[in-house]
């Protein structure tokens, strides 16, 4: 799927702004209606020379703009503007800052937000229909180290952040979305994180864009804490960079690192973004439902490129992960549990996870694609090339506790462990039309009941030269396994697998028929039956 098609399929822009208007937005663009009232900070005495304190001029212009009930535009022309106080925006405001560089000269909190710490707002009733357009928003976190988001919105409906660059955030998030509905983060650059604390205050739990709920003051100083989640969020065309001048990479482009039971965020779309490097994750789908993650390029992440999970144990339903390009996952030290795409659970079971047409290359972790505690998962059309884990088994695709999964049409090459592994509660899984090339372990290993293997192509199993390694392994926990129409070849490795297909002791009632096992000679068995009640017939050997 072409990226432009993916972006357009993800849904149009909100309110009065269409896709064409998003592309054409420029200085003084009015994002929500006709905002003829424009308040230019230069007319209030701002110099924009990079040395004069422009705080008073900004606050005066902001005061007048906020006083317009129908909404107004705060215009920040090109220039460099030192500030000692951030902007607290009112409802229906636009800030146009194309060509401007706004930077802090003291620890003054966020540069832009829609709330204060004393005025409560519940649900989505706070200041909304706000657009922040253009500008470089520089937190200078290396000098002003008090933890703070750069841009924050809470209890709001209708937020647009477009064409913004956020620099050097101190120990927090570039953009915080807390209890926000209808938000778009478009064509933004997030560059550099400064972490100054100890303990849990590390880069791994600092997402560039945090999607979170109104849970507690620890989440954001914006009462009321009524557990309002986020809804209808789209992040598209953004770039996450590692930063320069001693800054560290963010922990992820987007996500959250906490949550509470029964608070889930819905209708989240992460489309067409580029992640150059992160400390832990590319996209962290924490407590999301009805999510669409498509057309992103993700490389050089410390643990997992796309992580689906819920620390609070919520069920995450109807998540589609498609058309992403993932490279060099697991560049950090935690390679024991990560992978390119990981679906995990600490409580309720997930449902409706779809992982299709992703390209994955060079993974250090548990698996290229790993799914557990999920019902109705589909894994199809993915390409996984090269998985490894120091001293361990790193499978191309691994599914556990996911009954009736469909694993079809994937290509797995050079897995350190098994090409495809299915076990522990993945009853009724269909494994069909996959190609597995040169795995260090088994081509396909199935150790669960009622599994069906159909028309797979496996070549070169046992690249590592180990004993008791097979093209297809029907494990001792597999009852009524069906293995038909598969093609298994030895490959060019120095040591062939012990057998093309094996049914191990404890496997009951396997059906091994109609497989193409030609060329399996030279002292190794084509079919090795150590099980009970196995039907072996009509295999080509």
TIZARO-561357 format. One line per 8 residues: number of its first residue (from 1); their letters; for each residue x, y, z of C-alpha. Coordinates in steps of 0.001 Angstrom, whole numbers, padded with zeros to 6 digits. Each point is the difference from the previous one (the first is absolute). Layout:
BEGIN
NUM	A	X,Y,Z; ... .
//
This chain:
BEGIN
1	XXXXXXXX	000000,000000,000000; 001432,003376,-000984; 000543,002407,002883; -002236,002717,-001476; -002832,-002515,-000304; 000566,-001127,003584; -000133,003577,001293; -003178,000841,-001863 .
9	XXXXXXXX	-001606,-003259,001099; 000647,000907,003616; -002668,002692,-000049; -000300,003656,-000839; 000857,002959,002130; -002283,001303,002707; -002598,002727,000006; 000193,002516,-002804 .
17	XXXXXXXX	003493,-001008,-001109; 000330,-002532,-002823; 003058,-001857,-001239; 000676,002689,-002614; -000126,002756,002585; 002444,-001859,002221; 002478,-000196,-002868; -000465,003667,-000891 .
25	XXXXXXXX	000125,001433,003514; 002517,002818,000337; 000640,003081,002109; -003097,001347,001687; -002043,-002988,-001187; -003371,-000157,001757; -000511,-003628,000940; -003451,000267,001554 .
33	XXXXXXXX	-002310,002339,-001837; 000555,003530,-001245; 002283,001750,002476; 000450,003505,-001345; 001398,001322,003287; 003768,-000307,-000252; 002239,001153,002856; 003615,000421,-001115 .
41	XXXXXXXX	002492,-000127,002864; 002198,002547,-001819; -002794,002534,000335; 000221,-000493,003766; 003715,000712,000178; 001603,-003371,-000605; 003412,000297,-001680; 000732,-003547,-001151 .
49	XXXXXXXX	003722,000741,000111; 000927,-002932,002223; 001258,002152,002877; -002866,002265,001102; -002430,-001582,002459; -003268,-000138,-001963; -002143,-001413,002814; -001984,003171,000718 .
57	XXXXXXXX	-000851,000529,-003663; -001137,-003624,-000412; -002175,000144,003102; -001635,003267,-001058; -000814,-001331,-003459; -001222,-003255,001513; -002309,001829,002412; -001684,001885,-002834 .
65	XXXXXXXX	-000288,-003104,-002177; -001562,-002017,002813; -002621,002733,000477; -001540,-000643,-003451; -002935,-002396,000622; -000117,-001399,-003517; 003744,-000663,000016; 003024,001876,-001263 .
73	XXXXXXXX	003466,-000601,-001427; 003183,000761,001905; 002597,000717,-002695; 003681,-000576,000753; 001986,001125,-003096; 003430,-001434,-000870; 002605,000822,002616; 001522,-001208,003261 .
81	XXXXXXXX	-002032,000618,003134; 001294,-000546,003563; -002791,-000628,002535; -000184,-000377,003775; -003649,-001062,-000057; -001955,-002386,-002203; -003251,000589,-001872; -003298,-001113,001516 .
89	XXXXXXXX	-002392,-000133,-002945; -003715,000641,000133; -002785,-001689,-001965; -000112,000302,-003780; 003480,001514,-000207; 002562,-000430,-002766; 003711,000612,000500; 001873,000484,-003276 .
97	XXXXXXXX	003779,-000086,000471; 001485,-000973,-003352; 003677,000961,-000088; 000059,000896,003701; 002327,-001480,002621; -001477,000297,003487; 002253,-001008,002879; -000019,000024,003793 .
105	XXXXXXXX	002455,001995,002105; -001090,-001478,003346; -001833,-002989,001469; -003513,001207,-000762; -001822,-003208,-000939; -001572,-000673,-003375; 000341,002487,-002838; -003594,-000676,-001136 .
113	XXXXXXXX	-002976,-001447,001873; -003765,000446,000336; -000343,-000288,003775; 001258,001299,003312; 000344,-001853,003267; -002983,001569,001754; -002857,000133,-002514; -001693,-003402,-000170 .
121	XXXXXXXX	-001558,-001390,-003156; -001702,-003366,-000320; -000437,-002366,-002928; 000829,001967,-003200; -001357,003342,001233; 003268,001934,000301; 001389,002451,-002550; -000174,-001699,-003390 .
129	XXXXXXXX	-000148,000591,-003760; 003613,001133,000219; 002601,-000039,-002776; 003759,000330,000466; 001603,000517,-003394; 003717,000102,-000747; 002904,001227,002049; 002952,-001485,001828 .
137	XXXXXXXX	-000893,-000430,003668; 003260,-000342,001896; -000183,-001111,003637; 003800,000217,000473; -000157,-002939,002350; 003759,-000211,000334; -000024,003333,001846; -003502,000069,001535 .
145	XXXXXXXX	-000398,-003471,001382; -003206,000056,002016; -002254,-002727,-001386; -002568,001423,-002409; -001890,-000781,-003161; 000660,002389,-002856; -003619,000121,-001229; -002959,-001219,002028 .
153	XXXXXXXX	-003751,-000319,-000522; -002523,-001374,002475; -003788,-000444,000162; -000370,001366,-003529; -001833,-000700,-003234; 001594,001014,-003293; 003806,000381,000050; 002330,000486,-002962 .
161	XXXXXXXX	003804,000111,000309; 001486,000337,-003470; 003436,000710,-001485; 001596,000505,003436; 003541,-000857,001097; 000466,-000788,003692; 003541,000046,001376; 001680,-001160,003201 .
169	XXXXXXXX	-002905,-000998,002215; 001034,-000424,003673; -000985,-003434,001357; -003545,000031,-001368; -001914,000076,-003297; 000151,002228,-003041; -003823,-000097,-000259; -002352,-001158,002747 .
177	XXXXXXXX	-003550,-001005,-000950; -001891,-000560,003239; -003744,-000633,-000243; -000100,001416,-003538; -002499,-000722,-002771; 000568,000733,-003714; 003719,000779,-000057; 002312,000070,-003004 .
185	XXXXXXXX	003791,000147,000224; 001192,000622,-003554; 003481,000362,-001558; 001814,000715,003252; 003626,-000653,000962; 000889,-001170,003502; 003709,000347,000634; 001780,-000699,003254 .
193	XXXXXXXX	-000799,-000861,003604; 001959,001003,003105; -000401,-002372,002944; 001216,001364,003311; -001676,-002158,002643; 000693,-003455,001343; -002056,-003123,000597; -003011,-000222,-002300 .
201	XXXXXXXX	000788,003330,-001662; 001754,-001562,-002969; -000211,000465,-003717; -001908,-003255,-000470; -003186,001387,001571; 000080,003386,-001719; -002076,-000111,-003184; 000253,002938,-002414 .
209	XXXXXXXX	-003819,000034,-000211; -001775,-001378,003045; -003604,-001158,-000363; -001323,-000340,003527; -003031,000484,002212; -001053,002384,002767; 001051,-002433,002707; 001889,001947,002662 .
217	XXXXXXXX	002203,003002,000677; 002972,-002219,-000771; -001307,-000207,-003562; -000512,003740,-000534; -000827,002964,002282; -003334,000612,-001716; -003012,-001024,002109; -002580,-001467,000057 .
225	XXXXXXXX	001375,-003524,000319; -003072,-001732,-001378; 001716,-002783,-002012; -000950,001598,-003341; 001933,-001821,-002767; 001159,001260,-003397; -002097,-000580,-003129; 000488,000538,-003723 .
233	XXXXXXXX	003732,000754,-000130; 002046,000065,-003212; 003760,000400,-000228; 001341,000181,-003533; 003101,001131,-001871; 002046,000527,003176; 003693,-000746,000588; 001680,-001156,003187 .
241	XXXXXXXX	003724,000711,000170; 002600,-000825,002609; 001050,003566,000654; 003397,001646,000094; 002229,001853,002462; -000108,-002711,002625; -003753,-000581,-000023; -001464,-003500,000030 .
249	XXXXXXXX	-002639,-001609,-002184; -003582,-000144,001218; -001324,-003335,001217; -002531,-000158,-002858; -001645,002168,-002611; -003411,-000510,001597; -001634,-001924,002820; -000227,-000137,003775 .
257	XXXXXXXX	001806,-001802,002822; -002828,-000339,002514; -003756,-000191,000292; -002901,-001249,002075; -002571,-002730,-000406; -002950,000788,-002294; 001532,003194,-001422; 000717,-000606,-003701 .
265	XXXXXXXX	000645,002371,-002904; -001962,-000529,-003212; 000392,000727,-003698; 003758,000616,-000093; 001720,000303,-003378; 003799,000095,-000337; 000715,000341,-003704; 003010,000801,-002164 .
273	XXXXXXXX	002490,001054,002682; 003779,-000466,000079; 001888,-001126,003089; 003755,000255,-000327; 000870,-001182,003491; -001590,-000525,003401; 001164,-001237,003358; -002626,-002738,000254 .
281	XXXXXXXX	-003034,-000007,-002309; -001077,001385,-003307; -003767,000008,000581; -001337,-001035,003392; -003707,-000792,-000313; -000812,000185,003707; -003715,-000468,000753; -001117,000700,-003590 .
289	XXXXXXXX	-003065,-001431,-001704; -001076,000423,-003626; 003557,000935,-000973; 001593,000229,-003455; 003823,-000025,-000254; 001046,000209,-003621; 002743,001100,-002364; 002544,000976,002659 .
297	XXXXXXXX	003758,-000487,-000310; 001565,-001046,003293; 003675,-000664,000514; 002629,-000230,002714; -002310,-000421,002983; 001261,-001440,003267; -002597,-002698,000706; -003131,-000242,-002183 .
305	XXXXXXXX	-001123,001872,-003097; -003761,-000408,000545; -001066,-001020,003510; -003652,-000852,000712; -000792,-000367,003676; -001682,001291,003124; 001826,000374,003311; -003452,000239,001616 .
313	XXXXXXXX	-001172,-003261,-001579; -002635,001443,-002373; -001160,-001897,-003072; 001185,001678,-003199; -002311,-000737,-002917; 000004,000634,-003742; 003572,001104,-000590; 001424,-000092,-003522 .
321	XXXXXXXX	003774,000194,-000584; 000703,000124,-003721; 002498,001152,-002588; 002727,001069,002422; 003724,-000274,-000744; 001992,-001030,003082; 003789,-000263,000168; 002608,-000573,002711 .
329	XXXXXXXX	-002274,-000713,002952; 001681,-000822,003292; 002983,002313,-000187; -000114,000504,003774; 000915,-002463,002734; -003444,-001563,000552; -000123,-002562,-002783; -001508,-002839,002035 .
337	XXXXXXXX	-003655,000968,-000389; -000244,002495,-002847; -000639,-000386,-003690; -001209,001888,-003036; -003729,-000384,000812; -001017,-001262,003443; -003536,-000518,001304; 000024,-000750,003724 .
345	XXXXXXXX	-002509,000009,002838; 000039,000329,003740; -003708,-000701,000492; -003044,-000060,-002296; 000283,-001683,-003384; 000315,001999,-003195; -002194,-000553,-003045; 000200,000868,-003673 .
353	XXXXXXXX	003742,000636,-000391; 001052,000136,-003668; 003680,000111,-001024; 000416,000139,-003767; 002457,000978,-002730; 002769,001282,002263; 003658,-000179,-001030; 002309,-000930,002886 .
361	XXXXXXXX	003772,-000236,-000233; 002641,-000677,002678; -001690,-000660,003341; 001738,-000655,003313; -002636,-001348,002339; -002390,-002805,000737; -001573,-000001,-003477; -000586,002072,-003081 .
369	XXXXXXXX	-003747,-000200,000712; -001227,-001247,003379; -003664,-000264,001057; -001527,-001325,003202; -003306,000204,001910; -001921,000932,-003140; -003082,-001422,-001685; -000562,000219,-003731 .
377	XXXXXXXX	003494,001131,-000983; 001001,000130,-003669; 003678,000107,-001020; 000315,000090,-003772; 002166,001296,-002829; 002901,001053,002227; 003672,-000282,-000889; 002367,-000777,002887 .
385	XXXXXXXX	003692,-000103,-000851; 002598,-000689,002677; -000838,-000547,003678; 002523,-000579,002768; 000364,000083,003762; 003267,-000412,001893; 000089,-003538,001334; -003658,-000671,-000743 .
393	XXXXXXXX	-002692,-001130,-002397; -001348,002826,-002143; -002904,-001114,-002180; -001255,001678,-003124; -003668,-000219,001058; -001102,-001330,003384; -003601,-000382,001207; -001110,-001152,003457 .
401	XXXXXXXX	-003371,-000040,001767; -001705,001265,-003132; -002602,-002575,-001126; -001059,-000222,-003631; 002706,002319,-001217; 000568,000267,-003745; 003660,000136,-001088; 000092,000185,-003783 .
409	XXXXXXXX	002054,001227,-002913; 003002,001127,002053; 003663,-000297,-000999; 002513,-000697,002768; 003718,-000095,-000796; 003029,-000653,002220; -001730,-000289,003355; 002399,-000864,002788 .
417	XXXXXXXX	-002593,-002411,001395; -003106,-001500,-001596; -001460,001663,-003052; -003561,-000228,001366; -000890,-001280,003460; -003519,-000666,001336; -000569,-001466,003444; -001585,000323,003476 .
425	XXXXXXXX	-003670,000607,-000556; -000028,001012,-003658; -002559,-002726,-000719; -001452,-000170,-003506; 002658,002189,-001618; 000248,-000037,-003808; 003541,000282,-001412; -000256,000221,-003770 .
433	XXXXXXXX	001891,001162,-003089; 003042,001251,001926; 003581,-000130,-001247; 002742,-000756,002527; 003628,000152,-001124; 003135,-001010,001912; -001160,000096,003605; 002550,-000990,002615 .
441	XXXXXXXX	-002654,-002189,001635; -003153,-001654,-001294; -001754,001335,-003052; -003409,-000144,001701; -000528,-001262,003548; -003568,-000698,001127; -000789,-001227,003497; -003717,000597,000440 .
449	XXXXXXXX	-003236,-001835,-000765; -001874,000065,-003316; 002689,001968,-001790; -000091,-000087,-003816; 003097,000380,-002175; -000871,000504,-003654; 002124,000652,-003079; 003034,001513,001699 .
457	XXXXXXXX	003449,000109,-001637; 002936,-000774,002336; 003603,-000093,-001153; 003233,-000391,001949; -001193,-000683,003550; 002753,-000549,002598; 002417,002658,-001201; 001653,-000242,003431 .
465	XXXXXXXX	000807,-003708,-000437; -001721,-001094,003217; -001423,-003426,000751; -003735,-000753,000206; -000880,002748,-002448; -002659,-000423,-002702; -001615,001651,-002958; -003418,-000351,001665 .
473	XXXXXXXX	-000232,-000979,003662; -003310,-001210,001426; 000646,000199,003724; -001055,-002275,002796; -002921,002236,000959; -001581,-000109,-003456; -003164,-002059,-000352; -001728,-000354,-003382 .
481	XXXXXXXX	002592,002013,-001887; -000524,000121,-003763; 003027,000346,-002276; -000795,000012,-003711; 001397,001359,-003261; 003225,001396,001466; 003297,000073,-001896; 003083,-000696,002122 .
489	XXXXXXXX	003531,000131,-001429; 003412,-000443,001598; 001678,003125,-001242; 003745,000569,-000364; 001059,-000164,003648; 002732,-002380,001160; -002347,-001989,002266; -003539,-000816,-001062 .
497	XXXXXXXX	-002858,-000132,002448; -000518,-003391,001588; -003253,-000458,-001916; -002237,001947,-002334; -003008,-000558,002290; -000089,-001454,003496; -002878,-000932,002305; 001454,-000220,003495 .
505	XXXXXXXX	-001054,-002239,002897; -003173,001318,001584; -001352,001203,-003325; -003283,-001835,-000647; -001953,-000455,-003218; 002180,002029,-002346; -000809,-000075,-003702; 003069,000316,-002257 .
513	XXXXXXXX	-001036,-000356,-003589; 000610,001359,-003467; 003231,001822,000836; 002857,000475,-002476; 003141,-001265,001748; 002030,-000953,-003046; 003776,-000086,000276; -000051,-000970,003647 .
521	XXXXXXXX	002589,-002776,-000131; 003565,-000592,001085; -000789,-001674,003295; -002640,002405,001269; -003676,-000771,000229; -002703,001777,-001896; -002697,-000734,002598; 000953,-001014,003516 .
529	XXXXXXXX	-003000,-001332,001933; 000503,-000333,003754; -003582,000802,000908; -003235,-001912,000504; -002694,-000507,-002628; 001801,001858,-002782; -001331,-000282,-003536; 002823,000246,-002551 .
537	XXXXX	-001013,-000295,-003642; 000619,001204,-003538; 003110,002045,000760; 002485,000470,-002856; 003461,-001063,001193 .
//
